[in-house]
Every structure is written in C-alpha cells, then in structure tokens.
Amino acid sequence: MRVSDRGRRSSSAVLIYVIILMAMQVFLVTVAAEAFLADEAGLAWATAIVSVVLFAAAASFLHYLRP
C-alpha cells in the first residue's frame, strides 16, 4: 500500500507540532521548578497547569498519527 504525498505531509506537520509542543513543555517545567524553589507558588502552579495542557495536546496529536 502506497502512502500518498498529502498524507506524508500531514504526518510531518503533526510531528513538527509535537516537537514544538514538547520543547515548550520542557521550558515550562523548568520555569515551574525554578518558581517552586523560589517560593513563588502562583507561578509554579500556573506553569505546571499549562505544561499539563501542552502534554494533553501533544498526546492528542500523537494519537492522530497512529493508525
């Protein structure tokens, strides 16, 4: 079975989005850890929540990639 060019481009685009989301998530986890160590609970929780949302988005994109 041959994969169409359009399907391959779509998969590549989704993979790029996943990589970008994961890079942002790593940055946010770092910021949350720094905020936690600096006793800034509000910033730590906010960045942790956004990181979890990004994880959910990346997981849904990866679910889209798997047949």
C-alpha positions in Angstrom: 0.0 0.0 0.0 1.4 3.3 -1.0 1.2 6.4 1.2 0.0 9.5 -0.5 2.2 12.6 -0.6 -0.6 14.5 1.1 -0.8 12.1 4.0 3.0 12.2 4.4 3.0 16.0 4.5 0.2 15.9 7.1 2.1 13.5 9.3 5.3 15.6 9.0 3.4 18.7 10.0 1.8 17.0 13.0 5.2 15.7 14.1 6.7 19.2 13.9 3.8 20.5 16.1 4.5 17.7 18.6 8.2 18.6 18.7 7.4 22.3 19.3 4.9 21.5 22.0 7.3 19.2 23.8 10.1 21.9 23.7 7.7 24.4 25.2 6.7 21.9 27.8 10.3 21.3 28.9 10.8 25.1 29.2 7.6 25.4 31.3 8.6 22.5 33.6 11.9 24.3 34.1 10.2 27.6 34.9 7.8 25.8 37.3 10.7 24.1 39.1 12.6 27.4 39.4 9.4 29.1 40.7 8.8 26.3 43.2 12.4 26.7 44.5 12.0 30.5 44.8 8.8 30.1 46.8 6.6 31.6 44.1 3.7 29.1 44.4 1.3 31.0 42.0 3.8 31.0 39.1 4.8 27.4 39.8 1.2 26.1 39.7 0.3 28.2 36.6 3.2 26.9 34.6 2.6 23.4 35.7 -1.0 23.6 34.6 0.0 25.0 31.2 2.6 22.2 30.9 -0.1 19.6 31.5 -2.3 21.2 28.9 0.5 21.1 26.4 1.1 17.4 27.2 -2.5 16.7 26.5 -2.3 18.5 23.2 0.9 16.6 22.2 -0.7 13.3 23.2 -3.8 14.0 21.1 -1.6 14.9 18.1 0.4 11.6 18.6 -2.9 9.7 18.8 -3.8 11.3 15.4 -0.5 9.9 13.9 -1.1 6.3 15.0 -3.5 4.4 12.7 
